[in-house]
């Protein structure tokens, strides 16, 4: 299959398909018609078909979708059939919360360490994850095959840290700092801007008539 | 101006415009050409023009954008010129982190209370915010003009709580539980599904050639 660019809108929907298929699987449901799946997801059957066609299809005429197979295949597309080593920079409230979130581990995301510049935090364990000093960051990334670096630090520090680790071989940055990061194309960036999320909610509250659909953002 | 539905893609970009305008303003910049603004944002000038035209324009031919005016106007569109009272359900790591996030307060989002069913947490203060028992939830919402309810509890509990407060007059739910919520149309829902965000990052890491653009998700 030729390599083509997949829109971020589709990439946004894939984890949601994955979640619903996981729930169906947990309920022991083996297959689902294209129509029932579309009703469950709140999107049209043709949208689902189009989305999945980007990856080679998977539905069978007259059968619908095989829940377990599709779940496994979407998991592969999302790369969560592999283990990803993660570290979290910033052992504040937010970084500590992420370190303690067991759901990530279950999906193959292993949080290996927290990093902080506060000497009072270094050496301690937070939610079972050890806190390291910033001076050891580059070496730790190299020694532990770290793929994803999570930034839960203020924006100026985030820009600085991102720059300082751009050449260490990391593959992605999960960025909670309220800024865009300029990085080489080899590094994927996923932004989680909570203030902006709250502003979108505010928009949708004050503009109920201009709200549009609620899913998929 | 007639009421028309605005796509979620535009609503997603507005807070980002707002952020950049805020930074320009902080730097004392009074106006910016449509071209320079487009370069700064990493989107085309025509995209910006189209987005802002949904709200009546704002640019002036040959002048560009007045930074302070546009900042103020987008703030109004986003509804953050008003105060929004928020509560957070779930005083765990994550809810506590949100309660302590001073950036929200600065934008007019006032976190008024935490709620938890753990009797050991009730009555305590976390990051300056008092923890209340779940039994007082409905009354608290009504007495304190609460507009937004943040859910940082597991999905079964989230579904139950959302249902139990749907008729209290709340305007929005900021949902961190990993589930979709079925609610009346009068309540806006903004989902923050962190596991899904991490899966998108994973996708973009394992499919570097199919990644597409990095902004705007």
Boltz contact constraints between the chains, C-beta under 6 A:
constraints:
  - contact:
      token1: [A, 3]
      token2: [B, 209]
      max_distance: 6.0
  - contact:
      token1: [A, 3]
      token2: [B, 210]
      max_distance: 6.0
  - contact:
      token1: [A, 5]
      token2: [B, 212]
      max_distance: 6.0
  - contact:
      token1: [A, 6]
      token2: [B, 210]
      max_distance: 6.0
  - contact:
      token1: [A, 6]
      token2: [B, 212]
      max_distance: 6.0
  - contact:
      token1: [A, 7]
      token2: [B, 212]
      max_distance: 6.0
  - contact:
      token1: [A, 8]
      token2: [B, 212]
      max_distance: 6.0
  - contact:
      token1: [A, 8]
      token2: [B, 217]
      max_distance: 6.0
  - contact:
      token1: [A, 11]
      token2: [B, 200]
      max_distance: 6.0
  - contact:
      token1: [A, 11]
      token2: [B, 203]
      max_distance: 6.0
  - contact:
      token1: [A, 15]
      token2: [B, 196]
      max_distance: 6.0
  - contact:
      token1: [A, 15]
      token2: [B, 199]
      max_distance: 6.0
  - contact:
      token1: [A, 78]
      token2: [B, 199]
      max_distance: 6.0
  - contact:
      token1: [A, 78]
      token2: [B, 202]
      max_distance: 6.0
  - contact:
      token1: [A, 78]
      token2: [B, 203]
      max_distance: 6.0
  - contact:
      token1: [A, 79]
      token2: [B, 202]
      max_distance: 6.0
  - contact:
      token1: [A, 79]
      token2: [B, 203]
      max_distance: 6.0
  - contact:
      token1: [A, 79]
      token2: [B, 206]
      max_distance: 6.0
  - contact:
      token1: [A, 80]
      token2: [B, 199]
      max_distance: 6.0
  - contact:
      token1: [A, 80]
      token2: [B, 202]
      max_distance: 6.0
  - contact:
      token1: [A, 93]
      token2: [B, 96]
      max_distance: 6.0
  - contact:
      token1: [A, 93]
      token2: [B, 97]
      max_distance: 6.0
  - contact:
      token1: [A, 93]
      token2: [B, 100]
      max_distance: 6.0
  - contact:
      token1: [A, 94]
      token2: [B, 97]
      max_distance: 6.0
  - contact:
      token1: [A, 96]
      token2: [B, 93]
      max_distance: 6.0
  - contact:
      token1: [A, 97]
      token2: [B, 93]
      max_distance: 6.0
  - contact:
      token1: [A, 97]
      token2: [B, 94]
      max_distance: 6.0
  - contact:
      token1: [A, 97]
      token2: [B, 97]
      max_distance: 6.0
  - contact:
      token1: [A, 100]
      token2: [B, 93]
      max_distance: 6.0
  - contact:
      token1: [A, 103]
      token2: [B, 195]
      max_distance: 6.0
  - contact:
      token1: [A, 109]
      token2: [B, 198]
      max_distance: 6.0
  - contact:
      token1: [A, 171]
      token2: [B, 205]
      max_distance: 6.0
  - contact:
      token1: [A, 172]
      token2: [B, 201]
      max_distance: 6.0
  - contact:
      token1: [A, 172]
      token2: [B, 205]
      max_distance: 6.0
  - contact:
      token1: [A, 174]
      token2: [B, 201]
      max_distance: 6.0
  - contact:
      token1: [A, 188]
      token2: [B, 201]
      max_distance: 6.0
  - contact:
      token1: [A, 188]
      token2: [B, 204]
      max_distance: 6.0
  - contact:
      token1: [A, 188]
      token2: [B, 205]
      max_distance: 6.0
  - contact:
      token1: [A, 189]
      token2: [B, 214]
      max_distance: 6.0
  - contact:
      token1: [A, 190]
      token2: [B, 197]
      max_distance: 6.0
  - contact:
      token1: [A, 190]
      token2: [B, 200]
      max_distance: 6.0
  - contact:
      token1: [A, 190]
      token2: [B, 201]
      max_distance: 6.0
  - contact:
      token1: [A, 192]
      token2: [B, 197]
      max_distance: 6.0
  - contact:
      token1: [A, 195]
      token2: [B, 103]
      max_distance: 6.0
  - contact:
      token1: [A, 196]
      token2: [B, 15]
      max_distance: 6.0
  - contact:
      token1: [A, 197]
      token2: [B, 190]
      max_distance: 6.0
  - contact:
      token1: [A, 197]
      token2: [B, 192]
      max_distance: 6.0
  - contact:
      token1: [A, 198]
      token2: [B, 109]
      max_distance: 6.0
  - contact:
      token1: [A, 199]
      token2: [B, 15]
      max_distance: 6.0
  - contact:
      token1: [A, 199]
      token2: [B, 78]
      max_distance: 6.0
  - contact:
      token1: [A, 199]
      token2: [B, 80]
      max_distance: 6.0
  - contact:
      token1: [A, 200]
      token2: [B, 11]
      max_distance: 6.0
  - contact:
      token1: [A, 200]
      token2: [B, 190]
      max_distance: 6.0
  - contact:
      token1: [A, 201]
      token2: [B, 172]
      max_distance: 6.0
  - contact:
      token1: [A, 201]
      token2: [B, 174]
      max_distance: 6.0
  - contact:
      token1: [A, 201]
      token2: [B, 190]
      max_distance: 6.0
  - contact:
      token1: [A, 202]
      token2: [B, 78]
      max_distance: 6.0
  - contact:
      token1: [A, 202]
      token2: [B, 79]
      max_distance: 6.0
  - contact:
      token1: [A, 202]
      token2: [B, 80]
      max_distance: 6.0
  - contact:
      token1: [A, 203]
      token2: [B, 11]
      max_distance: 6.0
  - contact:
      token1: [A, 203]
      token2: [B, 78]
      max_distance: 6.0
  - contact:
      token1: [A, 203]
      token2: [B, 79]
      max_distance: 6.0
  - contact:
      token1: [A, 204]
      token2: [B, 188]
      max_distance: 6.0
  - contact:
      token1: [A, 205]
      token2: [B, 171]
      max_distance: 6.0
  - contact:
      token1: [A, 205]
      token2: [B, 172]
      max_distance: 6.0
  - contact:
      token1: [A, 205]
      token2: [B, 188]
      max_distance: 6.0
  - contact:
      token1: [A, 206]
      token2: [B, 79]
      max_distance: 6.0
  - contact:
      token1: [A, 209]
      token2: [B, 3]
      max_distance: 6.0
  - contact:
      token1: [A, 210]
      token2: [B, 3]
      max_distance: 6.0
  - contact:
      token1: [A, 210]
      token2: [B, 6]
      max_distance: 6.0
  - contact:
      token1: [A, 212]
      token2: [B, 5]
      max_distance: 6.0
  - contact:
      token1: [A, 212]
      token2: [B, 6]
      max_distance: 6.0
  - contact:
      token1: [A, 212]
      token2: [B, 7]
      max_distance: 6.0
  - contact:
      token1: [A, 212]
      token2: [B, 8]
      max_distance: 6.0
  - contact:
      token1: [A, 214]
      token2: [B, 189]
      max_distance: 6.0
  - contact:
      token1: [A, 217]
      token2: [B, 8]
      max_distance: 6.0
